[in-house]
Amino acid sequence: MSTCVVEPLERLADEMRAFVQRPELRALHVAADAQLSSGALKVVLAAEHLAENRGPWLTVQADTHKADVWERIDAQLVSEHEERRKAGAPFAPLPPDVPGAIGPGRCAARIRQCATSVQEPARGLVVFVVCRGATVAEPWLARLRDMLLDKELGNVRLVVLTSMCEAALLWSARLPPTICESHRCKLDPAAVTAELAAEVESEEQGGGTWPATAKPPPRPGAPAPPPAGVLSFGAKLRLHLKRALLGLRREDGAGTAREQSSARDLCHGAGRLQDAVRMELTLGGYLSQLRQPERAQESFERAAKAAAGADAHALEAQARYAEAYSWKERKKPEDALRCYWAGIEAAKKGRHVRLVFDGYWEAGLLLRPLDRASTLVSLWSDALKTAGDYSPSELRPTRIEKIAKELAIELRALRRAADARTVDEWVAKALGKVHAP
């Protein structure tokens, strides 16, 4: 693990140790960079096993934008409590029921039950909430604040792990500092760039695990190493990719494009056509980040054509959707819609069901602000017609349910209530939630 990753995780470990040692703190909010979220999760979970910790922890996940988020947390608390109790955690069995209607109030009552069930010599309870997604819903955060300030939950402590979401950062900043602390687990951009530059320099000079004069022993069955001074395909590709990423971090558009294009051409020359498409897609993404939407669109178009030539239908669909985004950035919705349709057709050819309905959904979101209700209804109606080609198990992980619900809303806005009811009934049957008569 690189130093630029290790150091912020070590600082988080120190923060967790300090939290465990300060029982007067009711909450700790940890906001983590996307690249560090997995490591941050492990560091927080390890805090339960610190010598200074005196109480058990219960871990739950929360998709805060879902309407039934509190119900899901409630169910997870019960399941986690029982599992930990059977594994030897100091918990007494929970009562069979909890008062209150389904929602945050009932969830708070459940947390109280869990806290009351903690048996001596342990004391106190920590509930660790892992928030899923790039953002955290503000109404959910407001309810969580109410719980933190509730005297009935005075012996419960919370650790909340989120992304670097502005709403979450503002939420913890507004809590009294005497009961809540916030910690940002993030990469140092300068350190990341410096470390990447050092890696590139080392590889350019032929650096590696073995000294330049040493010959590592051959592995059984491994291909013969390339002659001295000649880089293997993998080493060349890795060097081009690292140079491209370094150029991106330095906002060197020309260098980034040159190195990523070289990576693409290297894959193409080696006959690795799908990898060449992936390199082209990455190039388009980099150009988008460098605020060059026209060049990004051209790159995505090349990727789509190359993917079509290689019969890589999933990659073709992804490239067309990325190209559509570039057209949207350039305020050309008709071109974006054309690319969405092309992506949908490519996904259909490869029977990539999730990608099919991703295209329908995104195209609909493009149409909505354009006040083209009839076109939107036609588009999403076609999505429902297409769904007939797939089984309920194939459809459930896709966006078809969201599409159908939003289509019903559009139909009601057009005073087509009967059609909207038909769509509602169709959803249940298509996803296997009820038995068709």
N, C-alpha and C positions, 0 to 999 in steps of 0.2 A: 504494500500500500504506500502511495507516495506521501512525501512529507506534507504537501499542501492539503492533503485529505486528513492525515493523522492529527495534525495540530488542532484544527477546530473540534475534532471528536474528543481529543484529550481535554480541551477547555470545557466541553460539555460534561465530561466525566467529573471534572472538579466541581462544576455547578451542581450536579446531581448529589455529590457527596455533601456539599454545603446545605442543600435542601433537606437531606435526610437528617442532618445534624441540627436543624432549626425547626423544631416542632411547632413554633408559633406561626410559621408560614402555612397558609391554607392552600396555596396553589402555586404552581410553576408552569409558565407557558414557554414551550420550546418551539421556535420557528426555525425550520431547517430548509436549506437549499435542496432542490430536487436531487442533485448529485450526492447529497449527504444524508438523505432521508432514511435510507436503509441502515446505514451505520448509526445514525442518531437513534433509531428505534432500538437497536441492540444495546446501545450504551444506556438508554433509559431503563430498559428491562433489567439490565444487570444491577441497577441501583437497589433492587429489592434484596439482593444478596449481600449488601454491604454490612459489615459488622455492626454499624451504628443503627441499622434499621430495626425497628421494634414491632412493626405491624405487617400483615399480609397485603398484597396488592391484587387487584382485579383489573384485567385489561379488556377493553371493549373497543370496537371500531365504529366510527360514525360517518355515514354519508349525510352530511348536515342539510343537504338540499332536498332530501326525500321527505315526503309528508309524514311517513311513519317512523321517522328516525328515533323518536323516544321509545316507541314500542319495540323497535329492534334492539336498542340499548338495554331495555328492561329484560328482554329474552336472553341477551348475551350475559347479563349479570347473573341471572339464575343458573345458566349453563356453566359459566366459568366458576361460580361459587361451588357448585356441586362437584365439578371436576377437581377443583383444588382441594376441597374437603376430603374427597376419597383418596387423594394423593397424600394426605397427611397435614394439610394446612390447618392452622388453629381456628377452625370454623365449626360452630354448631349448626345443625340442619335449619334451613329456613322454614318459616311458617308456610302452610299450603297456599295462602292467598295474601294479597296486599290490597289495602283499601284504595279507593279513588278511581276516577275514570281514566281510560287510556290516555297517556300524554305525559308531559313533564312532571305534573304533580304525582302521578302514580310512580314514575321513575324515581323521583326524589324519595318517596316512601320506600321503594325497593332498596335504594342505597342505604336508608336508615336501618332497614332490616339487616342488610349485610354487615353494617357497622356494629349493630347490637349483637350479631352472632360471633364476633371475634372473642376468642377465649384466652384467658390468662395462661402463660405470662405475657402473651402478645398483647399489644394495645394499639388502638387506632387502626384506621383503614385508609389505604391509598387507592383511588380509582384512576387508572391510567387510560385516557381517552385518545385514541389515534384517529385524527380527522382525515378522511380520505378526500382526494380531489385537490385541484389547484386553488380553490377558494373555499371559504367557510361562510355559511349563511348567517347574516347578522341577527335575524330573529332567534336562531338557535343560540348564538352567543349571549344574547340578552337573557334568555332563560337560564343559561349556565351561570351567568352572573348572579341571578336571583338565588340560585342554589348555594353559591359560595357565601352569600351574605345571610343565608338562613341559619339562625341559631340552632335549629333542630339538627343541623348537619355539622355541628361544631367540631366533632371528633373525626370528621372525614376530610382527607386531603386530596387534592386533584393535581394530576400532571396532564397537561394537554399538549399534544404534538400536532403541529399544523405545518403547512407550507409557509412560505414568506408572504402570506396573504395580508394585505393592508388592513382589511377589516379586523382580522385576528390580532394584529399588532396594536391597532388602536384600542381594541377591547381590553387587552391586558394593561396597556398604558393608563387606562382610565380607572383601573381597580386600585384600591388603597395600597400603597407600597408596603404597608405594615403586614399585609396578608398575602400579597402576590408579587412574584418576581417574574421577569421575562428574560429569556436568553435567546440570542440569535446564533444559530449554528450555520455559518456560511463560509464559503471559500474566499480567500484573499485573491482577487483577480491578478494583482501584480505577482504574487507568489506562484500562481498557476502558470502565468506566462513565462516567468523566469525558469521554472522547472521544465516546462515544455521546450524552451529554447536550449537548455542544457542537454536534454535528451536528443534533440535533433543534432546538436554539435557533436555529441558523443558518437551517434550512429554515422554521421558523415565522416568521422575520423576512424571509423571501423571499430569503435568501442563496443564492449559487451561484457558478458560474464567472464569469458576467458581472456587472458592476456594475448596480445597480438602474436607472440612467438609460440604460444601453446597450441597443441592440437587436441581438442576434446575427443574422447573415445567414441567410435561409431556405435550407434544404437542398433540392436539386431533388427534386420529387415528394413532399416531406414535407407532412403536413396543416398547415393554418393553426394558429398558436399560439393558446392561449386568450386572452381579453381580459386586459388588465393587472389584476393582483390576483386573478385566478381561477386556481386550481391545476388542472392537468390530472389525468386519472384516475390516471396513473402516479405523479405527485407526491403526490397525496392518499394513495394506497395506501402508498407508501414511508414517508410521515410517520406514518401509523397504525401500521405495522409497527415502525418505530423507537421510537415511544412505548411500544408494548406491550413490546418487548424491554427498554427502559430500566426500565419498571415491574417487569418480572421480576427484573432485576438488583438493584433496590432493594427487592425482596420486597413490592411494592405490589400485592396481589392484585386489588383493586378497579380500579385504573388499568390493569393488564395486561388484565383481562377486558374492560373498556370499550373500549380501543383495538383489541384483536384482534377483538372483536365488530363494531366499526365497519368494520374491514377486510373482514370477511366480508360485511356488509350492502352495502358499496360494490361488491364483486364481484357480488353477487346482483342489485343494482339495475342494473348494467351488462350483465346477461345472461350473465355469465361464471360459469356454474353450477359447473363443475368447480373453478375457482379458489376459488369460495365454499366448496366442500367442503374444499379444502386449508386454507383459513383456519380453518375450524371444527376440523379435525384439529390444527392448530397450537395453537388455543385449548385443546383438551383436553390436549395435551401440557404446555402452560404450567400449567394447573390441577393436573396431576399433580405437576409440580415444586414447586408451591406447597403441596403436601400437602393437596389438596382432592379426594380420590378420588371422592366422590359427584357433585360438579359436573363433574369430568372425564368420568365415565361418561355423564352426561346429554349432554355435548358430543359425545362419540364416537357416541352413539346418534343424535343429530340429524344428524351427518355421514353416518352409514350410510344413514339414510332419504333424505337429500338426494341422495346418490350413486346410490341405487336409482332415484330419480325421474329422474335424468339419464342412466341406463343406463351409469354409470361403474363397471363391475363391479370393477375392480382397486381403486379407491378405496373401494368398499363393503366389500370383503374386508378391506382395511387398517383401516378404521374399526371393523369388527366385532372384529377381533383386538385392537385397542387397547381397545375396550370390555371384552373378555374380561379383559384385564390389570387393568382397573379393578375388575372384579368380584372377581378374585383378591385384590387388595389389600384388599378389604372382606370377605374370608373367605366368599365365596359361590360355591363351585365349580360348583353346578348352573347358575347364571346364566352363569358363564364358559363352561361347556360349550355352553350354548345359543347363545352368541355365536360360539363357534368353528365350530359346525355351520353357522350362517348365513353366516359368512365363507367356509367351504369351498364352500357352494352358490353363492355369488356368484362366487367365483373360477372355478368350473366353468362357469358361464354365459358368462363372458368368455374362457374357455380360457386362463387365466393359470396355467400349469402349476406354476410355482415356488410361487405363493401357495397353490395347492390343498394341496400337501404340507407347506408351512409350517404350515397350520392343523392338519392331522393330527398333525404332530410336536408342536406346542405343546400341543394337547389331550391327547396321550398323556403329556407331562411333567406336566400337571396331575393326571392320574389316578393316576400311579405312587405318590406318597406316600399316597394315600387307601386303599391296599390293596384296590383293585377290579380284580384281575387279569383276571377274565372280561370286564369291560367294556373294559379296555385291549386285550385280545386281539381282541375284536370290532371295536373302533375301527381298530386297525392292520391287521386282516385286510381291512376295508373299503377301506383305503388301497391295498392290493395289488390288490384287485378294480378299483378306480378307475384304477389305473395301466395296466390293459389298454386304456384308451381313448387312450393316447398312445404315440408311437414312442420307441425307445431314445434317440435324440438329444434328444428333448424331456425325457426323464426324467433323463438324466445330471446336469444341473446342479441337480436338486432334492434334497430330503432323503429320497427314497424308499429309497435304499440304507441309510441310517441306520435308517429305520423298520423295514425288513425284518430287519436284523441284530438290532435290539432286540426285535422280535417273536419271532425265533428263540430269544433268551435267555429270554423270558417262557414260551414253549412248553416249553422244556427244564425250567424251574423247575416247570412243571405236569406233568412227566413225560410230555410228548407229543413224544418224540424224533423219531418218524417225521414228524410235522407240521413240526417244526423243520427237518429235512433237506429237506423239500419246499420250504420257504421259501428255504433256502439255494440250492437248484437254481433256483428261480424268479428270484432276483436276477440270477444270471449270464445267464439267457436274456432277461429283460426289459430289461436294460441292454446287451445285445448283446455280452457278454464271451465267450460261447461260442456255438457253433452248435447250435441245437435239433436233435435227431435227426429 
